[in-house]
Amino acid sequence: MNTPSKPVISFWQVLALVVLFLTAGIWLASALSVLIMNGAHAWGGVAGAYLIEEGGPKVMRRCLLGFSIVFLTMFLWRAGWRGWKDCGFKTTDPDWSWRSWHAGLLNGLILGTLTMGIVGAITTLAGIHRLYITISPASLLVKVGAFLLSALVVGFFEETVVRGILFRVLARIWRAWPAALLSSLVFAVAHFIEPSQEAFIGASFLSVTQTVFVSTFTMFWKAPDLAIKFINLGLLGIVLCAFVIRTKTIWVSVGAHVGWVWMIKTHGFITMFYPPALLVPWLGKRNDFTDSILATVMLIGLLVWTVMHKSNCGRPLRQRQRPRGRLWHVLPGEESRFACWLDSQARAKTSSSEAPRVLKAYAGCRVTAQAGMILKEYRPVDGLRGWRFGLRPSRTRRSFLMGRRLADRGIPTPAPIAWAVDRRFGLRRADHGITAELKKTEPLTAWLQRQASDSAMRASVMHAYGQLTAAFHRSGFFNRDLKHENVLCAITDPRQLWVVDLDGVSWRGWITRRRAARDLRRVGLSLASAGWSGANDVAAFFNAYNAAVPARLRRDAFPG
């Protein structure tokens, strides 16, 4: 999406369409809305009463929406839109991390509900909006469900039109981020285009139409708190575009939009604004939070997180089983090696000579080696931990991403190959992760237990261990489980080390002295248990460690 293609529509043609919409399009929408409201007063009935209750400005917005679709169709016809399949519902990008539409929709819904729910909760706790529920719990539940259905319709429609069609077409003509800025500007302006209620009062059709047309423009500048509301709506549009750029589909943005609208409608229904509250200038008055500086901070943080938090979860490849094979996510370029591993698995079912070697096994985890690959499987244990297993995120997916990040930083670790998750009724039932098997290596524990008598070699191994630990902290990672059992060394040269078992690795960007001390304490305890806590061993470790980390992290001994 970031690669620009040759424009099929010129800037002047786009400008001409915009001017045509702002003149003829809005005038025709004004005339149609006046006709509808006049008809509602003349015809009466249920439909007429409904339209009168909704009001002329809301009818005008619906008419504007209809004419905007007409002009958007004209633009798309010139811009090379490829039809409804070109709305961002699917992608062929192998690096997409949210592959199924329901996964993207659910993740977006959770993200939108949490972020806007937190903003709403803070305003309620601050006393700006106070709980005001006048109906029974059953009726409230029905109302909240209706809000969710309404939010689904609004979110799906707006994201399909704005992010799925307009933004994606503009991104192909120009570039992704300029397209995100322009489409978000349109998105923000669209929320302010509305005439006043008084503009529909008059006797002459033409004069009322002209009044509605002019009022549609003049009311924009009369909107209260225009600046902060415009900024928030623009930021919201850019965040939704960032979701599309990140995932290559619109489903996460649809889910987030639905979550936001749902929380806004629910919050507006169960609370009432309390004017004397002290934090009104910061948290805003409106139930949609568009005038809230807190919402601005939330959207900026969400945008930074989305742009900075990149991931490549591998190419999807379904294992050939019946009735429905396991869906693996394979590192691009490793499909052939992975296919060989699958073949060896199939042969192992009929031949004992092909059976995998068990390297480690304990409650809930099993590690095996086969066909040059290491398979690590997690399964739930009995009790509360088993239920937590089903609800928590995939550990193998996290290890896959972390392995790639460590490799990008030059930290030695076996190459991640693939990962998969087995689910039942949406709950995680098993995790499977595959890494490349390192040949002619052994656990550092085995070498340490042999108690090498060569003092120079001992110092060299400890020096390499110190460099490995420093590489984590220097690159902004911490590893709370960097014990020697999770380190492999080359049999021919034990100074070559690799880190395995990345469950304890996290990235913080800035490693504090306290955080580094916790990692070092774990290393020190593991070395002491192997009898490698002598003064020379510790000195060799910290000589290497201190030479590679900032001065604030340097030490002379392992923390107690």
JOKA-V478039 format. One record per backbone hydrogen bond with DSSP energy under -1.0 kcal/mol. CO is the residue of the C=O (numbers start at 1). NH is the residue of the N-H. If there is no record, write none. Layout:
# JOKA-V478039
CO_NH + CO_NH
This chain:
# JOKA-V478039
10_14 + 11_15 + 12_16 + 13_17 + 14_18 + 15_19 + 16_20 + 17_21 + 18_22 + 19_23 + 20_25 + 21_26 + 23_27 + 24_28 + 25_29 + 26_30 + 27_31 + 28_32 + 29_33 + 30_34 + 31_35 + 32_36 + 33_37 + 34_38 + 35_39 + 36_40 + 37_41 + 38_42 + 39_43 + 40_44 + 44_48 + 45_49 + 46_50 + 47_51 + 48_52 + 49_53 + 50_54 + 51_55 + 55_59 + 56_60 + 57_61 + 58_62 + 59_63 + 60_64 + 61_65 + 62_66 + 63_67 + 64_68 + 65_69 + 66_70 + 67_71 + 68_72 + 69_73 + 70_74 + 71_75 + 72_76 + 73_77 + 74_78 + 75_79 + 76_80 + 76_81 + 83_86 + 88_250 + 93_96 + 100_104 + 101_105 + 102_106 + 103_107 + 104_108 + 105_109 + 106_110 + 107_111 + 108_112 + 109_113 + 110_114 + 111_115 + 112_116 + 113_117 + 114_118 + 115_119 + 116_120 + 117_121 + 118_122 + 119_123 + 120_124 + 121_125 + 122_126 + 123_128 + 123_129 + 124_127 + 128_274 + 130_272 + 136_140 + 137_141 + 138_142 + 139_143 + 140_144 + 141_145 + 142_146 + 143_147 + 144_148 + 145_149 + 146_150 + 147_151 + 148_152 + 149_153 + 150_154 + 151_155 + 152_156 + 153_157 + 154_158 + 155_159 + 156_160 + 157_161 + 158_162 + 159_164 + 161_166 + 162_167 + 165_169 + 166_170 + 167_171 + 168_172 + 169_173 + 170_174 + 172_5 + 175_179 + 176_180 + 177_181 + 178_182 + 179_183 + 180_184 + 181_185 + 182_186 + 183_187 + 184_188 + 185_189 + 186_190 + 189_192 + 192_194 + 197_200 + 198_201 + 204_208 + 205_209 + 206_210 + 207_211 + 208_212 + 209_213 + 210_214 + 211_215 + 212_216 + 214_218 + 215_219 + 225_229 + 226_230 + 227_231 + 228_232 + 229_233 + 230_234 + 231_235 + 232_236 + 233_237 + 234_238 + 235_239 + 236_240 + 237_241 + 238_242 + 239_243 + 240_244 + 241_245 + 242_246 + 243_247 + 244_248 + 250_254 + 251_255 + 252_256 + 253_257 + 254_258 + 255_259 + 256_260 + 257_261 + 258_262 + 259_263 + 260_264 + 261_265 + 262_266 + 263_267 + 264_268 + 265_269 + 266_270 + 270_132 + 272_130 + 274_277 + 279_283 + 280_284 + 282_293 + 282_294 + 289_292 + 292_296 + 293_297 + 294_298 + 295_299 + 296_300 + 297_301 + 298_302 + 299_303 + 300_304 + 301_305 + 302_306 + 303_307 + 304_308 + 305_309 + 308_310 + 315_330 + 317_328 + 319_321 + 326_319 + 328_317 + 329_419 + 330_315 + 331_334 + 334_338 + 335_339 + 336_340 + 337_341 + 338_342 + 339_343 + 340_344 + 341_345 + 342_346 + 343_347 + 344_348 + 347_350 + 347_351 + 352_355 + 357_369 + 360_367 + 362_365 + 364_379 + 365_362 + 366_377 + 367_359 + 367_360 + 368_375 + 369_357 + 370_373 + 372_437 + 373_370 + 374_435 + 375_368 + 376_433 + 377_366 + 378_431 + 383_387 + 384_388 + 385_389 + 386_390 + 387_391 + 388_392 + 390_428 + 394_398 + 395_399 + 396_400 + 397_401 + 398_402 + 399_403 + 400_404 + 401_405 + 402_406 + 403_407 + 404_408 + 405_409 + 406_411 + 407_410 + 412_499 + 415_436 + 417_331 + 418_434 + 419_329 + 420_432 + 422_429 + 422_430 + 424_427 + 427_424 + 430_422 + 431_378 + 432_420 + 433_376 + 434_417 + 434_418 + 435_374 + 440_491 + 442_489 + 443_447 + 444_448 + 445_449 + 448_451 + 454_458 + 455_459 + 456_460 + 457_461 + 458_462 + 459_463 + 460_464 + 461_465 + 462_466 + 463_467 + 464_468 + 465_469 + 466_470 + 467_471 + 468_472 + 469_473 + 470_474 + 471_475 + 472_477 + 473_476 + 476_508 + 476_509 + 478_506 + 479_482 + 481_483 + 483_486 + 484_487 + 486_500 + 487_444 + 488_498 + 489_442 + 493_496 + 496_490 + 498_488 + 502_505 + 504_480 + 506_478 + 508_510 + 512_516 + 513_517 + 514_518 + 515_519 + 516_520 + 517_521 + 518_522 + 519_523 + 520_524 + 521_525 + 522_526 + 523_527 + 524_528 + 525_529 + 527_532 + 528_531 + 534_538 + 535_539 + 536_540 + 537_541 + 538_542 + 539_543 + 540_544 + 541_545 + 542_546 + 543_547 + 545_548 + 550_553 + 551_554
